[in-house]
Amino acid sequence: MSEKPLSKAEVIVFERDLAKWAGLMDSLVRIPFTRQGIGLDALLGMIPVLGDIAGLILTLYVWHKAKRLGLPISQRNRILQWAFADAVLGLVPILGTLLDILIQPSRQAMQLVHQHIQQEYPLENDLHVQHPYLHERLAQKQQQSAFWRHPLISWLWLHSLDLLVLAFILLVVCTGFWLIIDGWGLKSHS
């Protein structure tokens, strides 16, 4: 008995939840000035043997969800390979934890699922994957008020973090420019 195909809205929620999961497992905290993160998987990996087993079991969550989505068995097997490689390599002290950070099996699995979704359910954008928490909150706000359904408001909300970073960069550049013009405050003001 095959399961009913998912609607695009269900796929978005499904993929957004997987993106939140992958973020939790592999990049909960970003290493400054890199795209690399450290997540629950690496932290669990610091607990000898039990942590690696727990990380394996938690990564299997993605495998289960991918099965529900209809990801082919060959792709699901790749998820299993990453999960087992992460668990086995994680048994090596220190090096195992570093490999947990680099391998990121949940992110790798998420990428496979995302590729499958793009083939089976072509979506207009992937903001629900890039900013899953903001996207989820926006969906809640849109149910409560038409204000949040306006395209410009939605766009501003989903890009709010990017806009804040841009504002910070502009502030730093303007401050630097002002300091250069002012001679680093070393000029005597008469």
Backbone as a chain_set.jsonl record, in Angstrom:
{"seq": "MSEKPLSKAEVIVFERDLAKWAGLMDSLVRIPFTRQGIGLDALLGMIPVLGDIAGLILTLYVWHKAKRLGLPISQRNRILQWAFADAVLGLVPILGTLLDILIQPSRQAMQLVHQHIQQEYPLENDLHVQHPYLHERLAQKQQQSAFWRHPLISWLWLHSLDLLVLAFILLVVCTGFWLIIDGWGLKSHS", "coords": {"N": [[0.842, -1.175, 0.0], [0.79, 2.057, -1.035], [1.793, 5.322, 0.096], [-0.084, 8.378, 0.28], [0.692, 10.993, -2.001], [2.562, 13.933, -1.128], [1.428, 17.309, -0.635], [2.54, 20.489, -2.029], [2.719, 22.362, 0.033], [2.868, 20.676, 2.267], [5.302, 19.458, 1.703], [7.054, 21.6, 1.915], [6.843, 22.196, 4.68], [7.754, 19.773, 5.667], [10.405, 19.656, 4.625], [11.425, 21.96, 5.792], [11.344, 21.266, 8.496], [13.226, 19.194, 8.471], [15.48, 20.702, 7.791], [15.758, 22.279, 10.064], [16.335, 20.267, 11.869], [18.758, 19.223, 10.805], [20.351, 21.478, 11.134], [20.389, 21.663, 13.941], [21.704, 19.268, 14.573], [24.164, 19.461, 13.183], [25.123, 22.113, 12.885], [24.686, 23.92, 15.043], [26.037, 25.938, 16.382], [27.857, 28.354, 14.795], [31.184, 28.466, 13.53], [33.086, 31.298, 13.854], [33.522, 33.423, 10.995], [33.528, 31.388, 9.138], [31.893, 28.844, 7.165], [31.417, 26.684, 8.536], [30.009, 24.689, 11.113], [29.208, 23.668, 14.501], [27.496, 21.088, 15.969], [24.906, 19.276, 17.751], [25.575, 16.634, 17.207], [28.41, 16.558, 17.163], [28.896, 17.322, 19.793], [27.684, 15.235, 21.224], [29.381, 13.26, 20.336], [31.576, 13.547, 21.916], [31.17, 12.068, 24.137], [32.351, 9.059, 24.975], [31.75, 6.239, 22.926], [28.867, 5.827, 23.678], [27.891, 8.351, 22.964], [28.438, 8.404, 20.225], [26.83, 6.331, 19.327], [24.346, 7.369, 20.032], [24.341, 9.622, 18.348], [24.261, 8.312, 15.868], [21.758, 7.044, 16.0], [20.099, 9.302, 16.156], [20.638, 10.488, 13.668], [19.482, 8.65, 12.035], [16.869, 9.373, 12.075], [16.513, 11.205, 9.991], [16.789, 9.441, 7.867], [14.475, 7.891, 8.169], [12.49, 9.875, 7.774], [13.107, 10.552, 5.154], [12.397, 8.263, 3.825], [9.623, 8.342, 4.073], [9.145, 10.486, 2.428], [9.674, 9.433, -0.008], [12.192, 9.055, -1.022], [14.533, 7.438, -3.072], [15.752, 4.07, -2.484], [18.499, 3.744, -2.938], [19.504, 6.286, -2.467], [18.712, 6.619, 0.178], [20.296, 4.66, 1.301], [22.788, 5.884, 1.074], [22.536, 7.814, 3.031], [22.513, 6.158, 5.262], [25.125, 5.143, 5.04], [26.692, 7.469, 5.522], [25.871, 8.0, 8.129], [26.724, 5.682, 9.543], [29.487, 5.769, 8.983], [30.144, 8.143, 10.252], [29.572, 7.411, 12.888], [31.379, 5.259, 13.34], [33.913, 6.43, 12.78], [33.771, 8.352, 14.678], [34.413, 7.073, 17.008], [37.095, 7.298, 17.412], [39.162, 8.971, 19.585], [39.245, 12.525, 19.952], [40.109, 13.041, 17.156], [37.862, 11.836, 16.076], [35.806, 13.516, 16.99], [36.472, 15.872, 15.642], [36.088, 14.948, 13.033], [33.345, 14.506, 13.171], [32.459, 17.112, 13.088], [33.299, 17.844, 10.531], [32.236, 15.918, 8.685], [29.407, 15.963, 8.922], [26.797, 14.385, 8.811], [23.988, 14.709, 8.943], [23.521, 17.085, 7.547], [24.482, 16.289, 5.048], [22.616, 14.325, 4.435], [20.339, 15.91, 4.411], [20.873, 17.448, 2.156], [20.663, 15.515, 0.113], [17.93, 14.893, 0.353], [16.852, 17.395, -0.244], [17.64, 17.692, -2.951], [16.125, 15.634, -4.07], [13.546, 16.553, -3.53], [13.519, 18.866, -5.113], [13.485, 17.701, -7.613], [11.128, 16.155, -7.619], [9.082, 17.786, -6.578], [9.014, 20.604, -7.741], [9.93, 23.616, -6.353], [9.404, 27.135, -5.864], [11.348, 28.592, -4.452], [13.958, 28.245, -1.953], [13.848, 29.272, 0.606], [12.691, 28.343, 2.894], [14.417, 26.398, 3.684], [16.867, 27.68, 3.924], [16.385, 29.584, 5.935], [14.933, 28.26, 8.211], [13.662, 28.645, 10.769], [12.825, 31.326, 10.793], [11.125, 31.203, 8.596], [9.174, 29.389, 9.445], [8.061, 30.844, 11.578], [7.083, 33.036, 10.149], [5.083, 31.784, 8.62], [3.272, 31.162, 10.662], [2.6, 33.761, 11.491], [1.412, 34.694, 9.152], [-0.944, 33.27, 9.092], [-2.376, 34.524, 11.032], [-2.625, 37.209, 10.304], [-3.267, 39.386, 7.566], [-1.419, 41.3, 6.934], [1.152, 40.177, 7.13], [1.16, 38.589, 4.925], [1.694, 40.14, 2.761], [3.831, 40.533, 0.009], [6.24, 42.141, 0.154], [6.564, 42.586, 2.91], [6.825, 39.961, 3.802], [9.195, 39.265, 2.458], [11.014, 41.074, 3.662], [10.911, 40.14, 6.31], [11.922, 37.481, 6.055], [14.489, 38.04, 5.232], [15.572, 39.461, 7.269], [17.735, 38.927, 9.055], [19.91, 38.971, 7.286], [19.72, 41.624, 6.469], [20.227, 42.933, 8.885], [22.913, 42.191, 9.331], [24.056, 43.402, 7.092], [23.502, 46.097, 7.727], [25.123, 46.325, 9.997], [27.668, 45.94, 8.858], [27.757, 48.186, 7.174], [27.716, 50.172, 9.141], [30.184, 49.689, 10.413], [31.941, 50.21, 8.26], [31.317, 52.919, 7.711], [32.034, 54.06, 10.175], [34.777, 53.452, 10.196], [35.542, 54.938, 7.942], [34.938, 57.536, 8.844], [36.724, 57.678, 11.015], [39.151, 57.626, 9.628], [38.969, 59.972, 8.105], [38.84, 61.801, 10.178], [41.347, 61.552, 11.157], [41.946, 59.548, 13.001], [41.247, 60.623, 15.363], [43.373, 61.978, 16.364], [44.027, 64.518, 15.693], [44.324, 67.886, 16.763], [41.704, 69.64, 18.103], [40.858, 72.85, 17.67]], "CA": [[0.0, 0.0, 0.0], [1.628, 3.247, -1.106], [1.275, 6.474, 0.813], [-0.587, 9.478, -0.524], [1.721, 11.991, -2.271], [2.471, 15.143, -0.322], [1.186, 18.569, -1.339], [3.713, 21.367, -1.953], [2.745, 22.957, 1.376], [3.375, 19.642, 3.17], [6.717, 19.255, 1.386], [7.78, 22.74, 2.493], [6.899, 21.978, 6.126], [8.59, 18.588, 5.83], [11.8, 20.008, 4.38], [11.798, 22.951, 6.8], [11.62, 20.527, 9.73], [14.511, 18.516, 8.287], [16.537, 21.72, 7.824], [15.949, 22.624, 11.479], [16.986, 19.095, 12.467], [20.146, 19.195, 10.338], [21.027, 22.585, 11.803], [20.591, 21.27, 15.338], [22.686, 18.183, 14.652], [25.469, 19.716, 12.563], [25.64, 23.494, 12.884], [23.986, 24.681, 16.071], [26.869, 27.124, 16.609], [28.774, 28.567, 13.676], [32.543, 28.895, 13.813], [33.161, 32.643, 13.248], [34.19, 33.658, 9.718], [33.521, 30.179, 8.313], [30.562, 28.259, 6.944], [31.435, 25.465, 9.346], [29.319, 24.764, 12.389], [29.323, 22.565, 15.45], [26.148, 20.787, 16.416], [24.661, 18.272, 18.767], [26.288, 15.407, 16.842], [29.805, 16.675, 17.632], [28.883, 17.344, 21.26], [27.422, 13.86, 21.665], [30.559, 12.474, 20.003], [32.586, 13.674, 22.978], [30.888, 11.013, 25.111], [32.861, 7.848, 24.33], [30.883, 5.163, 22.44], [27.434, 6.124, 23.807], [27.603, 9.549, 22.184], [28.444, 8.054, 18.807], [25.624, 5.528, 19.092], [23.218, 8.307, 20.079], [24.398, 10.399, 17.111], [23.81, 7.429, 14.796], [20.299, 6.876, 16.133], [19.459, 10.575, 15.811], [20.764, 10.692, 12.224], [18.529, 7.736, 11.386], [15.606, 10.113, 11.981], [16.458, 11.739, 8.627], [16.549, 8.291, 6.995], [13.053, 7.563, 8.298], [11.711, 10.934, 7.121], [13.377, 10.467, 3.72], [11.597, 7.139, 3.338], [8.242, 8.848, 3.969], [9.123, 11.403, 1.295], [9.807, 8.66, -1.242], [13.576, 9.063, -1.502], [14.886, 6.078, -3.516], [16.539, 3.268, -1.545], [19.931, 4.008, -3.149], [19.808, 7.544, -1.776], [18.571, 6.361, 1.628], [21.487, 3.893, 1.694], [23.878, 6.851, 1.257], [22.32, 8.404, 4.36], [22.994, 5.158, 6.219], [26.59, 5.092, 4.958], [27.238, 8.632, 6.246], [25.582, 7.85, 9.557], [27.61, 4.66, 10.103], [30.866, 6.276, 8.906], [30.264, 9.133, 11.322], [29.593, 6.693, 14.176], [32.621, 4.482, 13.471], [35.039, 7.365, 12.885], [33.592, 9.087, 15.928], [34.98, 6.314, 18.117], [38.497, 7.687, 17.584], [39.178, 10.181, 20.42], [39.603, 13.839, 19.413], [39.964, 13.015, 15.707], [36.458, 11.502, 15.818], [34.995, 14.715, 17.196], [36.762, 16.76, 14.51], [35.415, 14.387, 11.858], [31.914, 14.787, 13.349], [32.246, 18.488, 12.646], [33.542, 17.944, 9.094], [31.378, 15.031, 7.888], [28.036, 16.474, 9.024], [25.901, 13.454, 8.122], [22.611, 15.23, 8.83], [23.544, 18.061, 6.439], [24.624, 15.522, 3.816], [21.302, 13.703, 4.203], [19.428, 16.996, 4.053], [21.166, 17.822, 0.77], [20.047, 14.482, -0.734], [16.475, 15.09, 0.411], [16.562, 18.641, -0.963], [17.744, 17.406, -4.384], [14.962, 14.815, -4.424], [12.37, 17.428, -3.51], [13.567, 19.742, -6.278], [13.118, 16.911, -8.784], [9.755, 15.665, -7.521], [8.17, 18.87, -6.239], [9.743, 21.85, -8.008], [9.48, 24.732, -5.537], [9.868, 28.416, -6.386], [12.572, 29.007, -3.756], [14.292, 27.363, -0.833], [13.999, 30.072, 1.825], [12.264, 27.517, 4.037], [15.593, 25.612, 4.07], [17.915, 28.621, 4.325], [15.982, 30.236, 7.186], [13.752, 27.479, 8.613], [12.957, 29.184, 11.933], [12.134, 32.545, 10.344], [10.054, 30.777, 7.685], [8.102, 28.804, 10.257], [7.415, 31.935, 12.313], [6.324, 33.806, 9.162], [3.867, 31.023, 8.296], [2.352, 31.358, 11.788], [2.134, 35.148, 11.443], [0.541, 34.845, 7.992], [-2.252, 32.704, 9.434], [-3.042, 35.433, 11.958], [-2.819, 38.56, 9.784], [-2.996, 39.608, 6.144], [-0.238, 42.157, 6.87], [2.339, 39.343, 6.931], [1.073, 37.934, 3.617], [2.164, 41.073, 1.735], [5.137, 40.032, -0.449], [7.362, 42.945, 0.642], [6.701, 42.32, 4.35], [7.362, 38.593, 3.905], [10.589, 39.305, 2.031], [11.774, 41.762, 4.714], [11.006, 39.248, 7.466], [12.807, 36.361, 5.762], [15.848, 38.545, 5.035], [15.88, 40.37, 8.375], [19.087, 38.683, 9.553], [20.835, 39.472, 6.273], [19.664, 43.081, 6.515], [20.933, 43.362, 10.099], [24.348, 42.041, 9.082], [24.412, 44.457, 6.15], [23.512, 47.354, 8.483], [26.32, 46.305, 10.843], [28.83, 46.146, 7.987], [27.742, 49.594, 6.789], [28.098, 50.935, 10.323], [31.632, 49.521, 10.584], [32.605, 50.927, 7.162], [31.141, 54.363, 7.933], [32.86, 54.417, 11.33], [36.158, 53.426, 9.725], [35.731, 56.092, 7.061], [34.935, 58.718, 9.698], [37.986, 57.695, 11.759], [40.225, 57.988, 8.697], [38.796, 61.39, 7.798], [39.128, 62.561, 11.392], [42.732, 61.302, 11.527], [41.948, 58.66, 14.167], [41.019, 61.404, 16.563], [44.652, 62.478, 16.858], [44.149, 65.952, 15.402], [43.924, 68.807, 17.828], [40.512, 70.414, 17.761], [40.995, 74.165, 18.287]], "C": [[0.89, 1.242, 0.0], [0.951, 4.414, -0.397], [0.848, 7.545, -0.168], [0.542, 10.489, -0.768], [1.483, 13.26, -1.431], [2.149, 16.35, -1.199], [2.45, 19.424, -1.226], [3.828, 21.991, -0.563], [3.288, 21.951, 2.392], [4.865, 19.403, 2.959], [7.547, 20.38, 2.002], [7.921, 22.566, 3.997], [7.848, 20.824, 6.44], [10.071, 18.952, 5.703], [12.291, 21.045, 5.398], [12.13, 22.263, 8.122], [12.949, 19.774, 9.636], [15.676, 19.507, 8.329], [16.812, 22.152, 9.268], [16.697, 21.491, 12.181], [18.463, 19.05, 12.082], [20.953, 20.317, 10.987], [21.341, 22.26, 13.257], [21.71, 20.24, 15.458], [24.081, 18.601, 14.192], [25.972, 21.151, 12.632], [24.853, 24.393, 13.835], [24.71, 25.997, 16.342], [27.841, 27.224, 15.444], [30.151, 28.988, 14.178], [32.71, 30.239, 13.106], [34.012, 32.678, 11.982], [34.336, 32.398, 8.874], [32.079, 29.78, 8.055], [30.39, 27.004, 7.8], [30.711, 25.694, 10.672], [29.605, 23.554, 13.254], [27.921, 22.33, 15.996], [26.103, 19.719, 17.485], [25.421, 16.977, 18.484], [27.73, 15.443, 17.352], [29.862, 16.674, 19.161], [28.625, 15.951, 21.829], [28.646, 12.981, 21.427], [31.66, 12.559, 21.051], [32.362, 12.661, 24.099], [31.31, 9.698, 24.461], [31.772, 6.798, 24.091], [29.394, 5.525, 22.502], [27.033, 7.339, 22.988], [27.538, 9.262, 20.7], [27.228, 7.211, 18.428], [24.391, 6.429, 19.089], [23.176, 9.15, 18.814], [23.911, 9.596, 15.923], [22.284, 7.293, 14.83], [19.574, 8.161, 15.73], [19.544, 10.863, 14.317], [19.805, 9.783, 11.46], [17.121, 8.349, 11.292], [15.438, 10.649, 10.552], [16.173, 10.604, 7.64], [15.058, 7.928, 6.991], [12.187, 8.599, 7.577], [11.89, 10.873, 5.6], [12.578, 9.323, 3.094], [10.153, 7.585, 3.129], [8.088, 9.756, 2.745], [9.234, 10.675, -0.045], [11.2, 8.698, -1.836], [13.95, 7.63, -1.889], [15.822, 5.387, -2.521], [18.041, 3.525, -1.708], [20.356, 5.291, -2.435], [19.698, 7.38, -0.261], [19.768, 5.557, 2.137], [22.694, 4.815, 1.882], [23.756, 7.536, 2.62], [22.833, 7.446, 5.43], [24.523, 5.081, 6.218], [27.224, 6.253, 5.709], [27.051, 8.484, 7.746], [26.522, 6.83, 10.205], [29.075, 5.102, 10.063], [31.113, 7.28, 10.023], [30.371, 8.44, 12.681], [30.909, 5.948, 14.372], [33.823, 5.411, 13.63], [34.968, 8.167, 14.183], [34.157, 8.368, 17.139], [36.439, 6.674, 18.392], [38.521, 8.991, 18.402], [39.761, 11.396, 19.691], [39.419, 13.89, 17.896], [38.5, 12.726, 15.333], [35.551, 12.704, 15.969], [35.223, 15.709, 16.063], [36.076, 16.262, 13.238], [33.896, 14.56, 11.944], [31.578, 16.169, 12.807], [32.36, 18.59, 11.125], [32.565, 17.123, 8.25], [29.945, 15.551, 7.819], [27.015, 15.575, 8.301], [24.47, 13.966, 7.985], [22.509, 16.246, 7.701], [23.648, 17.338, 5.096], [23.279, 14.876, 3.446], [20.292, 14.755, 3.77], [19.627, 17.414, 2.601], [20.566, 16.803, -0.204], [18.528, 14.658, -0.8], [16.092, 16.328, -0.393], [16.623, 18.423, -2.481], [16.547, 16.6, -4.869], [13.699, 15.681, -4.501], [12.353, 18.329, -4.739], [13.198, 18.995, -7.566], [11.635, 16.549, -8.777], [8.712, 16.76, -7.314], [8.873, 20.204, -6.501], [9.127, 23.021, -7.225], [10.107, 26.021, -6.068], [11.187, 28.856, -5.749], [12.838, 28.034, -2.61], [14.556, 28.156, 0.451], [13.592, 29.288, 3.065], [13.406, 26.628, 4.531], [16.696, 26.536, 4.583], [17.628, 29.244, 5.692], [14.765, 29.507, 7.778], [12.978, 28.069, 9.793], [12.192, 30.457, 11.58], [10.945, 32.186, 9.459], [8.87, 30.21, 8.466], [7.329, 29.891, 11.006], [6.574, 32.8, 11.365], [5.02, 33.091, 8.809], [2.828, 31.172, 9.407], [1.757, 32.761, 11.756], [1.148, 35.351, 10.288], [-0.847, 34.263, 8.232], [-3.066, 33.658, 10.292], [-3.387, 36.779, 11.34], [-2.451, 38.655, 8.311], [-1.762, 40.489, 5.947], [1.0, 41.343, 6.51], [2.314, 38.608, 5.593], [1.52, 38.853, 2.483], [3.579, 40.653, 1.319], [6.341, 40.821, 0.089], [7.621, 42.685, 2.123], [7.305, 40.933, 4.56], [8.848, 38.576, 3.553], [11.461, 39.954, 3.106], [11.966, 40.866, 5.93], [12.032, 38.137, 7.211], [14.269, 36.797, 5.577], [16.299, 39.465, 6.158], [17.295, 40.163, 8.92], [20.133, 39.206, 8.575], [20.882, 41.001, 6.302], [20.366, 43.631, 7.754], [22.45, 43.264, 9.93], [24.829, 43.129, 8.128], [24.48, 45.816, 6.855], [24.75, 47.436, 9.374], [27.576, 46.578, 10.021], [28.9, 47.61, 7.558], [28.153, 50.491, 7.946], [29.61, 50.868, 10.544], [32.382, 50.298, 9.507], [32.502, 52.436, 7.363], [31.985, 54.841, 9.112], [34.331, 54.448, 10.936], [36.467, 54.619, 8.841], [35.81, 57.378, 7.88], [36.239, 58.825, 10.483], [39.157, 58.089, 10.867], [40.161, 59.481, 8.378], [39.206, 62.246, 8.998], [40.565, 62.355, 11.857], [42.857, 60.51, 12.803], [41.82, 59.449, 15.469], [42.294, 61.999, 17.132], [44.84, 63.966, 16.6], [43.688, 66.763, 16.598], [42.747, 69.613, 17.332], [40.602, 71.773, 18.446], [39.722, 74.952, 18.177]], "O": [[1.66, 1.452, 0.937], [-0.274, 4.488, -0.301], [1.344, 7.617, -1.292], [1.278, 10.814, 0.163], [0.35, 13.594, -1.083], [2.548, 16.406, -2.362], [3.332, 19.123, -0.421], [4.934, 22.129, -0.041], [4.069, 22.313, 3.272], [5.605, 19.174, 3.916], [8.622, 20.133, 2.548], [9.008, 22.766, 4.539], [8.647, 20.902, 7.373], [10.883, 18.602, 6.559], [13.449, 21.005, 5.815], [13.092, 22.637, 8.793], [13.707, 19.722, 10.604], [16.744, 19.182, 8.848], [17.964, 22.366, 9.647], [17.589, 21.739, 12.993], [19.322, 18.859, 12.942], [22.113, 20.119, 11.347], [22.435, 22.549, 13.742], [22.56, 20.337, 16.343], [25.076, 18.143, 14.752], [27.168, 21.377, 12.45], [24.417, 25.483, 13.466], [24.079, 27.04, 16.511], [28.564, 26.273, 15.149], [30.269, 29.764, 15.127], [32.502, 30.328, 11.896], [35.07, 32.055, 11.905], [35.186, 32.349, 7.984], [31.156, 30.324, 8.663], [29.343, 26.357, 7.778], [30.801, 26.768, 11.267], [30.166, 22.557, 12.801], [27.246, 23.264, 16.431], [27.125, 19.318, 18.042], [25.862, 16.3, 19.412], [28.213, 14.459, 17.913], [30.771, 16.09, 19.751], [29.267, 15.537, 22.795], [28.925, 12.07, 22.208], [32.572, 11.733, 21.067], [33.254, 12.422, 24.913], [30.687, 9.266, 23.492], [30.968, 6.518, 24.98], [28.726, 5.529, 21.468], [25.96, 7.359, 22.385], [26.69, 9.804, 19.992], [26.67, 7.362, 17.342], [23.502, 6.275, 18.251], [22.101, 9.376, 18.259], [23.219, 10.132, 15.056], [21.617, 7.415, 13.803], [18.553, 8.112, 15.043], [18.61, 11.431, 13.75], [19.369, 10.121, 10.359], [16.288, 7.885, 10.513], [14.355, 10.559, 9.974], [15.409, 10.781, 6.691], [14.467, 7.692, 5.937], [11.257, 8.239, 6.855], [10.943, 11.111, 4.85], [12.138, 9.424, 1.949], [9.533, 7.243, 2.122], [7.033, 9.788, 2.11], [8.923, 11.242, -1.092], [11.381, 8.408, -3.019], [13.71, 6.704, -1.115], [16.586, 6.042, -1.811], [18.777, 3.525, -0.721], [21.446, 5.36, -1.867], [20.498, 7.939, 0.49], [20.208, 5.748, 3.27], [23.533, 4.565, 2.747], [24.761, 7.803, 3.279], [23.498, 7.858, 6.38], [25.141, 4.966, 7.276], [28.185, 6.058, 6.453], [27.943, 8.798, 8.534], [27.057, 7.078, 11.286], [29.825, 4.84, 11.003], [32.166, 7.267, 10.66], [31.172, 8.843, 13.525], [31.493, 5.999, 15.454], [34.657, 5.204, 14.511], [35.99, 8.604, 14.712], [34.36, 8.982, 18.186], [36.96, 6.392, 19.471], [37.966, 10.001, 17.968], [40.689, 11.258, 18.894], [38.644, 14.709, 17.403], [37.97, 13.307, 14.386], [34.632, 12.898, 15.173], [34.274, 16.322, 15.575], [35.547, 17.056, 12.459], [33.231, 14.74, 10.923], [30.552, 16.369, 12.156], [31.608, 19.333, 10.495], [32.113, 17.591, 7.204], [29.345, 15.567, 6.745], [26.44, 15.979, 7.29], [23.81, 13.671, 6.989], [21.515, 16.267, 6.975], [22.992, 17.718, 4.126], [22.87, 14.888, 2.285], [19.487, 14.519, 2.869], [18.66, 17.702, 1.897], [20.019, 17.188, -1.238], [17.926, 14.58, -1.871], [15.114, 16.308, -1.139], [15.761, 18.909, -3.213], [16.018, 16.853, -5.952], [12.895, 15.549, -5.424], [11.301, 18.538, -5.342], [12.661, 19.593, -8.499], [10.966, 16.628, -9.807], [7.594, 16.665, -7.818], [9.289, 20.868, -5.552], [7.96, 23.365, -7.413], [11.195, 26.006, -6.643], [12.045, 29.426, -6.424], [12.049, 27.129, -2.341], [15.38, 27.763, 1.276], [14.095, 29.542, 4.16], [13.374, 26.155, 5.667], [17.377, 26.217, 5.557], [18.536, 29.408, 6.507], [13.678, 30.081, 7.838], [11.749, 27.997, 9.811], [11.054, 30.647, 12.01], [9.882, 32.797, 9.564], [7.714, 30.518, 8.177], [6.099, 29.863, 11.062], [5.485, 33.244, 11.729], [3.97, 33.726, 8.711], [1.635, 31.296, 9.128], [0.557, 32.936, 11.967], [0.17, 36.086, 10.423], [-1.822, 34.72, 7.635], [-4.297, 33.613, 10.286], [-4.329, 37.436, 11.783], [-1.456, 38.082, 7.866], [-1.124, 40.426, 4.896], [1.806, 41.766, 5.681], [3.333, 38.062, 5.169], [1.708, 38.393, 1.357], [4.434, 40.439, 2.177], [7.356, 40.223, 0.443], [8.773, 42.575, 2.542], [8.191, 40.756, 5.397], [9.657, 37.961, 4.248], [12.532, 39.438, 3.427], [13.048, 40.829, 6.516], [12.901, 37.883, 8.045], [15.18, 35.988, 5.753], [17.297, 40.172, 6.019], [17.985, 41.139, 9.216], [21.125, 39.811, 8.983], [21.951, 41.598, 6.176], [21.023, 44.67, 7.688], [23.181, 44.163, 10.345], [25.893, 43.712, 8.336], [25.401, 46.596, 6.614], [25.36, 48.5, 9.493], [28.442, 47.349, 10.433], [29.974, 48.211, 7.574], [28.869, 51.472, 7.744], [30.241, 51.886, 10.83], [33.362, 50.978, 9.812], [33.491, 53.152, 7.204], [32.585, 55.914, 9.049], [35.052, 55.375, 11.305], [37.521, 55.241, 8.969], [36.671, 58.219, 7.625], [36.803, 59.911, 10.613], [40.057, 58.807, 11.304], [41.183, 60.167, 8.381], [39.841, 63.289, 8.84], [40.965, 62.936, 12.866], [43.758, 60.753, 13.605], [42.234, 58.991, 16.533], [42.3, 62.476, 18.267], [45.7, 64.605, 17.206], [42.785, 66.369, 17.336], [42.8, 70.202, 16.253], [40.443, 71.861, 19.664], [39.657, 76.089, 18.646]]}, "num_chains": 1, "name": "protein.A"}
